[in-house]
Amino acid sequence: MKRAEMTREQLQEELDEMRRKMAEVEKCRKDFLAVQEKYHGLLDVSPDPMIFVTSDYEIVFANAQAEELFGYKQEELVCQSLNTLIPGRYHRMHRSFVEGFFANPRRRPMGVGLKLYALRKTGEEFRVDISLSPIRLNGEVVVVAAVRDITERIRQQEVVEKNYYFQRVLDSILKISLETAPLNQKLSRALELILSVPHLALEMKGAVYLISRESKELILAANSGMSEAQIAACSRVPLGKCLCGKAAQKCEILFTDCPGEGHEIQFESAFPHGHYCVPIVSGGRPLGLINVYLREGHKRDPDEDAFLTSVSDAFAGMIARDETEREKERLQADLVQTEKLAALGRITANVAHSIRNPLTSVGGFARRLQKKLARGSAEGEYADFIVEEVAALEKILSSVLSYSRTSPARMEEHDIRDVTGFVLSMYGDALKEHSIAVARDYKEVPRVLMDRQRVQEALENVIINAIDAMPSGGKLTVEISEIAVKEKPYIAVKIKDTGPGIEKEAADRIFEPFFSTKTNRGGYGLGLSISRKIIEEHGGFISVESKPGEGSVFYLYFPEKHGREEAASSLGIVSAPPA
């Protein structure tokens, strides 16, 4: 029916129908909006951020959690490319993953076995896990990506893994410390273990140093990954110099994340790096240092500090054990030597006593013949020779009896400077005869508890040895001062000559009985061994430093008050009131 032919009633009916249908459409729209609001509400209360992406790589929806995670408002994300939320270096690879997923959509996690990163509005990257679910909307496949920030989970996982490796390395180092291998070998193996720990951001370079008490330097004992240039430059580091020397001197960890002013020692082909310089300390005494190289920019971590401190403690135990073992070996060798010397002393004393009387008789008769025989005759020369040889033998016997003497000493307090000066005055003529100049440097020192006669004998033997070393003249320097040895106070008498010096092999044996470096007549090899015995009876010790062509220096150490009574009681020595 044509509209022009419609009656008013029909037009009214059509208008009512249109109103009814519009009301239904409005109702459907409201129902749709209500459902959409409800649906969005459900998405917004979802525990995970959710992103809806089309096959065109376009974001069509993001829930409230996504807003909070990425820092964008929903309206900022809708219609944006998914690249907005992905670090630029992954754009091409990620696009191919998305295309592959839309080609075969199925519910699955994304990037299994890969480290996935997302990008916040601030430009910050963070680690994520992503689960993908395809849904169909209006006939189109849309992928729902549930995104979860796993930064904290990864951090906790790394902490657990790090602690596991830390503990495993510490256990291995402790096992190594109990082995019987040389110390340098054990330090090298332990260093390799430290550098193998993941999560430390270490360069595969490091070194372990030991402190030389004599030179006050760090001496390279083990290294890993260091170039020849590095080893040459850093093999010896003075205490207080560069990062390593400062850390050892201060007994505290020093850290740097890049080369800077602290690197006083330079070498060719240096590379950007940082350092942990960790001192090895025992009882407040520095023993060495661990130096590990870091990637430039690495941040200091309290967990790493704690780990490296524990490693340092393990190294301190390793070094202390090695020192104990070496001291034990030395004491065992000394004990064996002492037993040998004791047996030798008993034998020589018995022999000396046995031949002393016959020798005295021979000497007496030879002197009588010497007086009666004509001078210049063959018989007179024979008598002279016998008298001379008997005198030499009597001198040897006197030295042997002095060495083997076990009678208690009478201890009194004396000024070691007076005793030393007296001995020098006794040999004043001999010093002048050999054109030997004497230099004295006596510091103020406490009095020494001693048997004066024995100490004089010990000094005499050393000074005679120095005079014999300078037959054509030279300089004898005598210094007296207080000195600490292994943290114990001693009074030291230093006697230095300008003679030819002593070879190392001879210097190691110079205090042995009957060992002599003298090739001329009269070198019996008992003088210095007697001096050593006397000094040790007083609770001290004697040592020598010598190099061929540079002369020799003898050190006689006497303990200060706290060690005197111990030395006296251990030897059954009778103490007398101070002089």
Protein Blocks (a to p, Z undefined) as FASTA:
>chain_A
ZZklpcfklmmmmmmmmmmmmmmmmmmmmmmmmmmmmmmmmmmmpmbdcddddfkopafb
dcfklmmmnopafklmgopafklmgcfklmmmmmmmmmmmmmmgcdddehihiacddddf
kopacddddddddddeehiacdddddddfklmmmmmmmmmmmmmmmmmmmmmmmmmmpcb
dfklmmmmmmmmmmmpghklpacbdddddddfklopacdfbdehiafklmmmmmpccehi
ajklmmmmnopacddfbdcfklmbgcehiacdddddddddeehiafbdcdddddehiacd
fklmmmmmmmmmmmmmmmmmmmmmmmmmmmmmmmmmmmmmmmmmmmmmmmmmmmmmmmmm
mmmmmmmmmmmpcghiaklmmmmmmmmmmmmmmmmmmmmmmmmpcbdcddddddfklmmm
mmmmmmmmmmmmnopacdddddddddddddfklmmmmmmmmmmmmmmmmmnopadddddd
dddeehiacdddddddfbebjafklmmmmmpghiafbfbghieolmmmmmmmmmmmnopa
cdddddehiapadddddddfklmmmmmmmnopacdddZZ
